[in-house]
Amino acid sequence: MENFFGDPYMMWHDGIDSQSVCLLEGAERDQAESMLIESMEAGSHYAAMGLRELKSQRAIPIMKRLLGKVDSDLRIQIAVALNVIEETDEYTPHLIEILQSNRSPYVRLRAASVLRRFPTNDTIKALFDSVSTDPDYLVRNHASESLLDIHGFKPVISEHREIFRLICFEFDPKDKGSYHEAMKHYSRAADLLKELFEKK
């Protein structure tokens, strides 16, 4: 109850133990599954995380119905859950679309972070595109770290000082020259990441 239906601020601030629901058995597990499905339908992305851990078959048709209708945070978690439950990467394009087009950098960075779980060719291309073109530093950072993880490196971009320096380059959004100069730095960062992976 505290994990999935507790204080929203604490859940946002401290996160949840999404696997805790897996400790339940029998009737309690069935009841938890029903409660999580109801909560997901009401808009909770935390509930989708719990259903993912339960590998809930009952939730699949509901998730598919909701996928194109819900807000981005829930859409991310539903796409991840469907990929995990169905053992596929069929729903990864939803994550890529959010990464490429969502207006909120906080939503884009969450998409960039979870995409490391589904390292398709399209995923890798989209992450490189985010490193080289996303205007927000946090998105470039998470995309870089997902690429490091996918390619077998410790996912800490700050340990790669030259690349980190390039993705941290700031620009004045009102100055086209400043913006274009920044894009050159980000593109160079993506190129250095590619060179790093090719050497491995």
DOROTOR-278305 format. One line per 2 residues: number of its first residue (from 0); for each residue x, y, z of N, C-alpha, C. Coordinates in nm, 4 decimals. Layout:
// DOROTOR-278305
NUM> X Y Z X Y Z X Y Z  ...
***
This chain:
// DOROTOR-278305
0> 0.0833 -0.1199 0.0000 0.0000 0.0000 0.0000 0.0873 0.1257 0.0000  0.1943 0.1252 0.0815 0.2808 0.2427 0.0871 0.3563 0.2619 -0.0449
2> 0.3978 0.1520 -0.1075 0.4723 0.1606 -0.2330 0.3894 0.2196 -0.3454  0.2676 0.1741 -0.3579 0.1885 0.2067 -0.4764 0.0721 0.3021 -0.4527
4> 0.0320 0.3205 -0.3275 -0.0822 0.4082 -0.3010 -0.0528 0.5027 -0.1852  0.0764 0.5300 -0.1625 0.1180 0.6135 -0.0511 0.1266 0.7602 -0.0868
6> 0.2124 0.8314 -0.0137 0.2294 0.9746 -0.0301 0.2910 1.0034 -0.1676  0.2201 1.0730 -0.2563 0.2728 1.0976 -0.3917 0.4069 1.1697 -0.3912
8> 0.4249 1.2638 -0.2974 0.5530 1.3359 -0.2933 0.6671 1.2416 -0.2584  0.6459 1.1574 -0.1582 0.7522 1.0658 -0.1167 0.7806 0.9638 -0.2264
10> 0.6773 0.9208 -0.2963 0.6975 0.8275 -0.4071 0.7811 0.8923 -0.5158  0.7532 1.0209 -0.5442 0.8303 1.0923 -0.6455 0.9725 1.1155 -0.5963
12> 0.9860 1.1554 -0.4703 1.1169 1.1946 -0.4177 1.2079 1.0756 -0.3924  1.1537 0.9697 -0.3312 1.2355 0.8553 -0.2892 1.2232 0.7349 -0.3812
14> 1.1236 0.7372 -0.4720 1.1006 0.6205 -0.5562 1.0246 0.5120 -0.4816  1.0004 0.4016 -0.5491 0.9292 0.2905 -0.4866 1.0065 0.1615 -0.5098
16> 0.9759 0.0632 -0.4297 1.0310 -0.0704 -0.4508 0.9280 -0.1467 -0.5336  0.9416 -0.1386 -0.6652 0.8393 -0.1972 -0.7528 0.8321 -0.3486 -0.7393
18> 0.9387 -0.4124 -0.6907 0.9406 -0.5583 -0.6785 0.8729 -0.6073 -0.5508  0.8393 -0.5142 -0.4619 0.7790 -0.5563 -0.3344 0.6498 -0.6336 -0.3549
20> 0.5775 -0.6030 -0.4604 0.4506 -0.6703 -0.4863 0.4710 -0.8187 -0.5152  0.5913 -0.8541 -0.5592 0.6193 -0.9943 -0.5920 0.6295 -1.0826 -0.4682
22> 0.6382 -1.0213 -0.3503 0.6449 -1.0984 -0.2261 0.5080 -1.1531 -0.1870  0.4027 -1.0993 -0.2478 0.2672 -1.1427 -0.2149 0.2360 -1.2758 -0.2820
24> 0.1463 -1.3511 -0.2189 0.1073 -1.4813 -0.2730 -0.0431 -1.4987 -0.2644  -0.0932 -1.5913 -0.3446 -0.2330 -1.6324 -0.3362 -0.3315 -1.5193 -0.3539
26> -0.4306 -1.5144 -0.2635 -0.5381 -1.4160 -0.2734 -0.4859 -1.2738 -0.2601  -0.3827 -1.2548 -0.1767 -0.3262 -1.1202 -0.1610 -0.2638 -1.0711 -0.2915
28> -0.1965 -1.1613 -0.3601 -0.1348 -1.1259 -0.4881 -0.2420 -1.0906 -0.5910  -0.3481 -1.1704 -0.5955 -0.4580 -1.1436 -0.6886 -0.5233 -1.0095 -0.6585
30> -0.5419 -0.9802 -0.5286 -0.6031 -0.8541 -0.4904 -0.5132 -0.7371 -0.5272  -0.3834 -0.7537 -0.5035 -0.2886 -0.6476 -0.5398 -0.2913 -0.6225 -0.6899
32> -0.2971 -0.7288 -0.7694 -0.3015 -0.7140 -0.9143 -0.4247 -0.6337 -0.9559  -0.5394 -0.6663 -0.8973 -0.6633 -0.5947 -0.9294 -0.6535 -0.4477 -0.8905
34> -0.5955 -0.4210 -0.7735 -0.5812 -0.2829 -0.7272 -0.4866 -0.2039 -0.8176  -0.3796 -0.2690 -0.8605 -0.2834 -0.2017 -0.9482 -0.3440 -0.1726 -1.0848
36> -0.4222 -0.2657 -1.1378 -0.4887 -0.2420 -1.2656 -0.5830 -0.1225 -1.2546  -0.6603 -0.1178 -1.1458 -0.7529 -0.0066 -1.1249 -0.6766 0.1256 -1.1123
38> -0.5665 0.1215 -1.0401 -0.4865 0.2419 -1.0219 -0.4229 0.2870 -1.1531  -0.3763 0.1914 -1.2327 -0.3191 0.2255 -1.3626 -0.4243 0.2911 -1.4515
40> -0.5442 0.2372 -1.4510 -0.6518 0.2954 -1.5321 -0.6839 0.4377 -1.4873  -0.6558 0.4667 -1.3584 -0.6782 0.6017 -1.3061 -0.5603 0.6945 -1.3343
42> -0.4521 0.6382 -1.3932 -0.3415 0.7230 -1.4359 -0.2092 0.7041 -1.3650  -0.1973 0.6038 -1.2781 -0.0731 0.5862 -1.2023 0.0330 0.5097 -1.2811
44> 0.1472 0.5741 -1.3067 0.2555 0.5025 -1.3737 0.3267 0.4080 -1.2775  0.3177 0.4363 -1.1461 0.3748 0.3433 -1.0487 0.3029 0.2086 -1.0548
46> 0.1725 0.2122 -1.0743 0.0953 0.0887 -1.0828 0.1411 0.0039 -1.2005  0.1697 0.0691 -1.3134 0.2185 -0.0057 -1.4301 0.3508 -0.0739 -1.3998
48> 0.4342 -0.0103 -1.3174 0.5614 -0.0712 -1.2781 0.5376 -0.1975 -1.1953  0.4400 -0.1919 -1.1056 0.4072 -0.3103 -1.0255 0.3522 -0.4229 -1.1100
50> 0.2671 -0.3898 -1.2056 0.2107 -0.4917 -1.2949 0.3187 -0.5540 -1.3821  0.4180 -0.4732 -1.4176 0.5332 -0.5261 -1.4925 0.6054 -0.6314 -1.4085
52> 0.6286 -0.6010 -1.2821 0.6989 -0.6962 -1.1948 0.6173 -0.8224 -1.1724  0.4863 -0.8086 -1.1695 0.3991 -0.9256 -1.1535 0.3874 -1.0072 -1.2817
54> 0.4366 -0.9502 -1.3931 0.4174 -1.0125 -1.5246 0.2678 -1.0392 -1.5478  0.1885 -0.9395 -1.5177 0.0429 -0.9535 -1.5187 -0.0128 -0.9770 -1.6586
56> -0.0668 -1.0944 -1.6804 -0.1326 -1.1252 -1.8069 -0.2671 -1.0545 -1.8172  -0.3340 -1.0383 -1.7029 -0.4633 -0.9715 -1.7017 -0.4521 -0.8260 -1.7455
58> -0.3353 -0.7659 -1.7186 -0.3188 -0.6236 -1.7480 -0.2898 -0.5962 -1.8954  -0.2462 -0.6981 -1.9703 -0.2004 -0.6757 -2.1076 -0.3046 -0.6067 -2.1954
60> -0.4284 -0.6599 -2.2063 -0.5247 -0.5929 -2.2952 -0.5594 -0.4511 -2.2489  -0.5566 -0.4292 -2.1185 -0.5867 -0.2952 -2.0657 -0.4732 -0.2004 -2.1002
62> -0.3496 -0.2474 -2.0860 -0.2343 -0.1653 -2.1223 -0.2374 -0.1277 -2.2698  -0.2703 -0.2236 -2.3539 -0.2753 -0.1958 -2.4973 -0.3843 -0.0941 -2.5303
64> -0.4940 -0.1003 -2.4586 -0.6024 -0.0042 -2.4809 -0.5618 0.1359 -2.4356  -0.4856 0.1431 -2.3276 -0.4477 0.2725 -2.2714 -0.3285 0.3362 -2.3415
66> -0.2468 0.2562 -2.4075 -0.1159 0.2998 -2.4542 -0.1172 0.4304 -2.5327  -0.2120 0.4474 -2.6206 -0.2147 0.5688 -2.7018 -0.2976 0.6811 -2.6441
68> -0.3465 0.6631 -2.5197 -0.4408 0.7598 -2.4645 -0.3926 0.8285 -2.3379  -0.2835 0.7798 -2.2783 -0.2434 0.8269 -2.1460 -0.1303 0.9288 -2.1548
70> -0.0985 0.9914 -2.0413 0.0116 1.0873 -2.0410 0.1447 1.0154 -2.0595  0.2481 1.0926 -2.0821 0.3758 1.0354 -2.1258 0.4420 0.9463 -2.0216
72> 0.4354 0.9838 -1.8939 0.4992 0.9004 -1.7912 0.4345 0.7629 -1.7837  0.3027 0.7589 -1.7900 0.2349 0.6301 -1.7881 0.2590 0.5549 -1.9183
74> 0.2613 0.6259 -2.0282 0.2884 0.5613 -2.1569 0.4262 0.4951 -2.1570  0.5249 0.5625 -2.0986 0.6583 0.5037 -2.0885 0.6531 0.3730 -2.0119
76> 0.5890 0.3757 -1.8951 0.5878 0.2561 -1.8102 0.5026 0.1438 -1.8696  0.3975 0.1787 -1.9418 0.3180 0.0751 -2.0081 0.3986 0.0113 -2.1206
78> 0.4678 0.0922 -2.1990 0.5499 0.0368 -2.3076 0.6583 -0.0551 -2.2522  0.7239 -0.0128 -2.1446 0.8249 -0.0976 -2.0812 0.7610 -0.2268 -2.0310
80> 0.6473 -0.2142 -1.9632 0.5810 -0.3312 -1.9071 0.5401 -0.4309 -2.0160  0.4834 -0.3812 -2.1241 0.4424 -0.4713 -2.2322 0.5632 -0.5408 -2.2940
82> 0.6718 -0.4686 -2.3121 0.7937 -0.5313 -2.3638 0.8409 -0.6431 -2.2716  0.8392 -0.6160 -2.1412 0.8877 -0.7148 -2.0441 0.7938 -0.8346 -2.0349
84> 0.6652 -0.8068 -2.0210 0.5686 -0.9159 -2.0022 0.5610 -1.0046 -2.1256  0.5607 -0.9434 -2.2429 0.5483 -1.0205 -2.3665 0.6839 -1.0633 -2.4233
86> 0.7917 -1.0256 -2.3543 0.9280 -1.0609 -2.3968 0.9517 -1.0211 -2.5434  0.9365 -0.8911 -2.5662 0.9470 -0.8369 -2.7014 1.0091 -0.6983 -2.6945
88> 1.0371 -0.6404 -2.8099 1.0721 -0.4983 -2.8143 0.9745 -0.4231 -2.9059  0.8593 -0.4839 -2.9247 0.7573 -0.4299 -3.0163 0.7098 -0.2907 -2.9761
90> 0.7147 -0.2612 -2.8462 0.6597 -0.1347 -2.7980 0.7665 -0.0272 -2.7801  0.8898 -0.0607 -2.8144 0.9998 0.0351 -2.8035 0.9788 0.1613 -2.8870
92> 0.9164 0.1545 -3.0060 0.8923 0.2786 -3.0812 0.8157 0.3847 -3.0031  0.7318 0.3439 -2.9097 0.6620 0.4421 -2.8266 0.7619 0.5211 -2.7425
94> 0.8613 0.4521 -2.6895 0.9638 0.5178 -2.6079 1.0491 0.6115 -2.6935  1.0819 0.5658 -2.8129 1.1621 0.6482 -2.9037 1.0849 0.7740 -2.9436
96> 0.9575 0.7595 -2.9722 0.8757 0.8755 -3.0102 0.8729 0.9784 -2.8974  0.8583 0.9314 -2.7741 0.8562 1.0228 -2.6600 0.9911 1.0932 -2.6464
98> 1.0988 1.0184 -2.6609 1.2322 1.0775 -2.6539 1.2503 1.1856 -2.7594  1.2002 1.1616 -2.8773 1.2244 1.2529 -2.9886 1.1300 1.3725 -2.9943
100> 1.0110 1.3596 -2.9351 0.9119 1.4644 -2.9611 0.8448 1.5256 -2.8391  0.8626 1.4680 -2.7205 0.7937 1.5250 -2.6048 0.8519 1.6622 -2.5699
102> 0.7687 1.7531 -2.5297 0.8137 1.8893 -2.5028 0.8882 1.9007 -2.3698  0.8603 1.8108 -2.2773 0.9231 1.8199 -2.1456 1.0582 1.7481 -2.1434
104> 1.1654 1.8169 -2.1047 1.2949 1.7488 -2.0959 1.2957 1.6403 -1.9897  1.2134 1.6552 -1.8860 1.2091 1.5547 -1.7796 1.1455 1.4251 -1.8285
106> 1.0478 1.4376 -1.9157 0.9883 1.3183 -1.9767 1.0867 1.2559 -2.0751  1.1527 1.3396 -2.1553 1.2493 1.2873 -2.2527 1.3639 1.2142 -2.1832
108> 1.4116 1.2680 -2.0715 1.5233 1.2013 -2.0041 1.4798 1.0671 -1.9461  1.3541 1.0571 -1.9022 1.3068 0.9273 -1.8514 1.2980 0.8262 -1.9649
110> 1.2558 0.8712 -2.0813 1.2536 0.7817 -2.1971 1.3955 0.7397 -2.2339  1.4887 0.8349 -2.2330 1.6286 0.8035 -2.2648 1.6856 0.7013 -2.1682
112> 1.6466 0.7117 -2.0432 1.6996 0.6219 -1.9412 1.6484 0.4788 -1.9571  1.5189 0.4622 -1.9822 1.4633 0.3259 -1.9904 1.4975 0.2581 -2.1231
114> 1.5320 0.3369 -2.2249 1.5604 0.2767 -2.3558 1.6809 0.1831 -2.3528  1.7690 0.1983 -2.2543 1.8843 0.1079 -2.2460 1.8413 -0.0374 -2.2269
116> 1.7187 -0.0572 -2.1826 1.6694 -0.1942 -2.1626 1.6338 -0.2624 -2.2944  1.6220 -0.1825 -2.4011 1.5767 -0.2371 -2.5291 1.6690 -0.1890 -2.6409
118> 1.7892 -0.2447 -2.6481 1.8937 -0.1923 -2.7375 1.8798 -0.2347 -2.8837  1.7711 -0.1935 -2.9462 1.7552 -0.2193 -3.0887 1.8393 -0.1194 -3.1680
120> 1.8532 -0.1437 -3.2977 1.9248 -0.0487 -3.3829 1.8575 0.0887 -3.3817  1.7236 0.0885 -3.3813 1.6502 0.2149 -3.3784 1.6715 0.2876 -3.2456
122> 1.6784 0.2111 -3.1375 1.7047 0.2705 -3.0062 1.8395 0.3401 -3.0048  1.9419 0.2698 -3.0519 2.0778 0.3250 -3.0515 2.0857 0.4509 -3.1365
124> 2.0223 0.4473 -3.2530 2.0212 0.5662 -3.3402 1.9520 0.6835 -3.2711  1.8386 0.6564 -3.2076 1.7636 0.7629 -3.1414 1.8434 0.8231 -3.0253
126> 1.9148 0.7393 -2.9525 1.9960 0.7896 -2.8415 2.1116 0.8754 -2.8922  2.1757 0.8319 -2.9996 2.2818 0.9138 -3.0580 2.2256 1.0475 -3.1074
128> 2.1078 1.0439 -3.1674 2.0448 1.1677 -3.2137 2.0192 1.2625 -3.0973  1.9792 1.2065 -2.9826 1.9535 1.2906 -2.8654 2.0812 1.3514 -2.8107
130> 2.1886 1.2732 -2.8114 2.3171 1.3273 -2.7670 2.3574 1.4449 -2.8549  2.3367 1.4321 -2.9843 2.3880 1.5327 -3.0777 2.2934 1.6497 -3.1042
132> 2.1649 1.6370 -3.0654 2.0713 1.7445 -3.1007 1.9802 1.7938 -2.9887  1.9644 1.7166 -2.8799 1.8674 1.7614 -2.7791 1.9181 1.8884 -2.7108
134> 1.8331 1.9903 -2.6970 1.8774 2.1167 -2.6382 1.8952 2.1125 -2.4869  1.8503 2.0045 -2.4225 1.8577 1.9980 -2.2769 1.9731 1.9089 -2.2317
136> 2.0544 1.9624 -2.1409 2.1718 1.8882 -2.0929 2.1343 1.7543 -2.0291  2.0297 1.7518 -1.9465 1.9945 1.6289 -1.8755 1.9551 1.5172 -1.9720
138> 1.8896 1.5531 -2.0809 1.8523 1.4524 -2.1807 1.9780 1.3989 -2.2490  2.0682 1.4887 -2.2874 2.1945 1.4448 -2.3487 2.2721 1.3542 -2.2529
140> 2.2704 1.3894 -2.1256 2.3405 1.3107 -2.0244 2.2822 1.1697 -2.0143  2.1503 1.1589 -2.0001 2.0872 1.0274 -1.9858 2.0994 0.9446 -2.1134
142> 2.0918 1.0110 -2.2285 2.1088 0.9384 -2.3551 2.2505 0.8833 -2.3650  2.3484 0.9630 -2.3251 2.4881 0.9185 -2.3274 2.5086 0.7993 -2.2347
144> 2.4505 0.8071 -2.1169 2.4697 0.6989 -2.0201 2.3974 0.5713 -2.0630  2.2846 0.5854 -2.1299 2.2184 0.4659 -2.1843 2.3045 0.4023 -2.2920
146> 2.3659 0.4838 -2.3754 2.4552 0.4304 -2.4799 2.5760 0.3610 -2.4175  2.6327 0.4185 -2.3132 2.7441 0.3536 -2.2440 2.7006 0.2174 -2.1905
148> 2.5845 0.2137 -2.1284 2.5344 0.0884 -2.0711 2.5123 -0.0169 -2.1791  2.4502 0.0229 -2.2886 2.4225 -0.0692 -2.3984 2.5517 -0.1297 -2.4533
150> 2.6574 -0.0491 -2.4554 2.7826 -0.0951 -2.5149 2.8799 -0.1545 -2.4125  2.8291 -0.1839 -2.2936 2.9095 -0.2559 -2.1959 3.0009 -0.1714 -2.1101
152> 2.9776 -0.0402 -2.1068 3.0573 0.0491 -2.0246 2.9802 0.0877 -1.8982  3.0520 0.1282 -1.7961 2.9880 0.1827 -1.6769 2.9087 0.3066 -1.7184
154> 2.7805 0.3128 -1.6856 2.6971 0.4230 -1.7358 2.7133 0.5531 -1.6574  2.8346 0.6058 -1.6588 2.8634 0.7331 -1.5917 2.9402 0.8205 -1.6908
156> 2.8717 0.9099 -1.7566 2.9337 0.9873 -1.8637 3.0388 1.0837 -1.8108  3.0281 1.1256 -1.6854 3.1247 1.2209 -1.6307 3.2651 1.1629 -1.6217
158> 3.2764 1.0296 -1.6284 3.4079 0.9672 -1.6263 3.4795 0.9799 -1.7615  3.4070 1.0197 -1.8632 3.4649 1.0423 -1.9963 3.4708 1.1938 -2.0158
160> 3.5778 1.2539 -1.9661 3.5817 1.3988 -1.9449 3.5612 1.4809 -2.0717  3.6239 1.4405 -2.1815 3.6121 1.5191 -2.3032 3.4686 1.5171 -2.3558
162> 3.4072 1.3987 -2.3543 3.2681 1.3872 -2.4000 3.1763 1.4645 -2.3060  3.1995 1.4493 -2.1773 3.1171 1.5176 -2.0774 3.1255 1.6686 -2.0953
164> 3.2466 1.7198 -2.1191 3.2653 1.8633 -2.1398 3.1847 1.9112 -2.2611  3.1829 1.8309 -2.3644 3.1118 1.8693 -2.4865 2.9606 1.8721 -2.4664
166> 2.9064 1.7721 -2.3966 2.7605 1.7705 -2.3789 2.7145 1.8763 -2.2790  2.8078 1.9282 -2.1973 2.7734 2.0321 -2.1000 2.7780 2.1732 -2.1586
168> 2.8218 2.1848 -2.2826 2.8365 2.3166 -2.3446 2.7024 2.3903 -2.3446  2.7022 2.5121 -2.2943 2.5786 2.5895 -2.2843 2.5650 2.6861 -2.4012
170> 2.4412 2.7258 -2.4281 2.4169 2.8214 -2.5364 2.3046 2.9161 -2.4991  2.3018 3.0268 -2.5684 2.1955 3.1251 -2.5522 2.0871 3.0944 -2.6556
172> 1.9690 3.0507 -2.6113 1.8641 3.0141 -2.7085 1.8187 3.1285 -2.7981  1.8512 3.2521 -2.7588 1.8122 3.3674 -2.8407 1.9186 3.4026 -2.9441
174> 2.0325 3.3352 -2.9356 2.1443 3.3646 -3.0247 2.1679 3.2453 -3.1163  2.1349 3.2618 -3.2461 2.1480 3.1507 -3.3399 2.2918 3.1024 -3.3513
176> 2.3851 3.1937 -3.3474 2.5252 3.1557 -3.3559 2.5673 3.0707 -3.2379  2.5222 3.1094 -3.1207 2.5522 3.0338 -2.9988 2.4910 2.8941 -3.0066
178> 2.3684 2.8894 -3.0562 2.2986 2.7602 -3.0693 2.3727 2.6676 -3.1659  2.4102 2.7188 -3.2814 2.4791 2.6359 -3.3815 2.6156 2.5900 -3.3311
180> 2.6828 2.6734 -3.2546 2.8111 2.6344 -3.1967 2.7912 2.5199 -3.0971  2.6853 2.5291 -3.0184 2.6554 2.4226 -2.9223 2.6266 2.2911 -2.9948
182> 2.5513 2.2991 -3.1045 2.5187 2.1781 -3.1783 2.6447 2.1093 -3.2313  2.7458 2.1892 -3.2662 2.8724 2.1311 -3.3109 2.9381 2.0528 -3.1972
184> 2.9310 2.1072 -3.0768 2.9883 2.0385 -2.9607 2.9146 1.9072 -2.9334  2.7821 1.9113 -2.9402 2.7042 1.7906 -2.9111 2.7277 1.6838 -3.0183
186> 2.7374 1.7271 -3.1432 2.7645 1.6332 -3.2518 2.9015 1.5684 -3.2332  2.9987 1.6484 -3.1901 3.1320 1.5949 -3.1643 3.1284 1.4939 -3.0490
188> 3.0473 1.5211 -2.9483 3.0327 1.4271 -2.8366 2.9795 1.2930 -2.8860  2.8795 1.2976 -2.9731 2.8245 1.1735 -3.0288 2.9298 1.0985 -3.1090
190> 3.0101 1.1732 -3.1866 3.1163 1.1094 -3.2651 3.2196 1.0423 -3.1742  3.2545 1.1074 -3.0640 3.3519 1.0493 -2.9712 3.2965 0.9246 -2.9026
192> 3.1684 0.9256 -2.8748 3.1061 0.8051 -2.8187 3.1152 0.6892 -2.9181  3.0868 0.7178 -3.0436 3.0953 0.6140 -3.1468 3.2373 0.5594 -3.1570
194> 3.3355 0.6490 -3.1516 3.4752 0.6053 -3.1580 3.5105 0.5190 -3.0369  3.4602 0.5562 -2.9217 3.4842 0.4793 -2.7998 3.4294 0.3368 -2.8128
196> 3.3104 0.3265 -2.8673 3.2479 0.1942 -2.8802 3.3165 0.1102 -2.9879  3.3626 0.1762 -3.0920 3.4297 0.1036 -3.1991 3.5640 0.0449 -3.1532
198> 3.6287 0.1097 -3.0574 3.7584 0.0639 -3.0071 3.7447 -0.0598 -2.9179  3.6253 -0.0778 -2.8618 3.6097 -0.1873 -2.7653 3.6156 -0.3240 -2.8346
***
